[in-house]
Amino acid sequence: MFDRRNGDRAGPGVGGMGAMGGSGGVYRDQQRGGPMRGNGLARPRPAPYARGGVGGNGAPFRGGPPRAGNNDRRMDGGNNTGTPGERLPTIIWSEIKLTPFEKNFYQPSTTVVERSKNDVDGFLTSNEVTLKGDGIPSPNIEFSEPGFPEHVLAEIKKMGFAKPTAIQAQGWPIALSGRDMVGVAQTGSGKTLAYVLPAVVHISHQARLERGDGPIALILAPTRELAQQIQQVANDFGSKTHVRNTCIFGGAPKQPQARDLERGVEIVIATPGRLLDFLERGVTNLRRCTYLVLDEADRMLDMGFEPQIRRIIKQIRPDRQVLMWSATWPKEVRNLAEEFLDNYIQINIGSLTLSANHNILQIVDVCEENEKDNKLIKLLSEISAESETKTIIFVETKKRVDEITRVIGRNGWRVCAIHGDKSQQERDFVLSSFRNGRHSILVATDVAARGLDVDDVKFVINYDYPSNSEDYVHRIGRTGRSNNTGTAYTLFTTSNANKANDLIQVLREANQVINPRLV
């Protein structure tokens, strides 16, 4: 529900949270201000932080601190070689006296306390919510129940949403209670706001950052697109609390990102590789981090980020709060949760087996490869007669993306394209054009399957079937978001025959009509 965006405001730089300097940063003399008033999130007075030792995280370390010579401080890419994070010191947390911090801010409202068990069970059942863990708080099924400040409620009201999504309703009281949690939910479930709002509350109860401090909240994401979209939510709901953020990802100049980190921000949204680069160079540190989010953990592991994630987590104090989010629950994600989360609560929305959003109508056309172009044009003609036409077409290769884009353009449709060879500036422009409706059709490789987040996509077309059913589910999850409905068309050829059984299982789980030619 809350992954809605207006425009394409995200990008490198500190989020619009407080007095802004000419380079997008916050003036140092303006970020100190006194406690906030009138928003329910007044900060406590600054408290000393136990910085013990001499490491880059203010902690004892093994293996020597990161060097900060001229070569290491280059922000133009430098000659950084080797495994990301391998030069980071090993922090011996058992030898550090950590300053306690507050992380339980939840006070159940009267309506939550008085809600009957039958009503709670009915909500959980109707929303396919299953829970695992001890001391699980009851869901907050109205926006007024978590105790968010008035300006947050006003922003929610402005967006026009009636009630929290299931993951928000159950996730907010858990996160606000300071508990570790795992959320397993399909894309489009509203999970971003399920962790961003508690992050803002968490930050607002900590001592202010001092010069040289790193972030209080760290959000790790697999792709730069997803990182930018998370930043948009942080901008929407953090601006009036003076909680600053920055977005750190590869494929963009390092110098602006480094300046943001050196000025100090409360929230860092980052891809693992670029963050490790900055940690190694001593640009930032995680000594103040007490709120950690792993978004799309399954995707990060699929992309080979597990070693980087482990290195990052070991730089964070062990009593941090951790929220892990995943669309699936494979063994690798389970193992990561068991190792790094403490007494966590697990929320699952829907089936733990691979499942597609039930709000999406799935139509599979079994055809020959040489029929696909004509079928695509026919489909687009039918879609153009609808009142809502925003469409994403997924294609296997970058070359084919460009070819399909030309074919569609020659037929008179407004079309744009995105793939791995596009520069960051081109990608940002294309996504902005698609979001604001200048182009109603986006042709993409899987680079956009997880990162793209646009609420009003009505149709997804799989011109080429993906390499596995997990990617199929994530692709079609670009539509049917925020409790809306959508339609996914798939052109399935004989070359995809070895994937038919997996596709049939996904279709059956979602109660879809199965094309007899698939069986």
Secondary structure, DSSP 8 states (H G I E B T S, - for coil): ------S---SSS--S-SSB-TTSSB-TTTSS-----SSS------------SSSTTSS-EES-----STTTT-SS-TT--SSTTTTS-EE-GGG--------------HHHHHS-HHHHHHHHHHTTEEEESSS------STTSS---HHHHHHHHHHT--S--HHHHHHHHHHHTT--EEEE--TTSSHHHHHHHHHHHHHHTS----TT---SEEEE-SSHHHHHHHHHHHHHHHGGGT--EEEE-SSS-HHHHHHHHHH--SEEEE-HHHHHHHHHHTS---TT--EEEETTHHHHHHTT-HHHHHHHHTTS-TT-EEEEEESS--HHHHHHHHHH-SS-EEEEES-SS----TTEEEEEEE--GGGHHHHHHHHHHHHHTSS---EEEE-SSHHHHHHHHHHHHHTT--EEEE-TTS-HHHHHHHHHHHHTTS-SEEEE-GGGTTT---TT--EEEESS--SSHHHHHHHHTTSS-TT--EEEEEEE-GGGGGGHHHHHHHHHHTT----GGG-
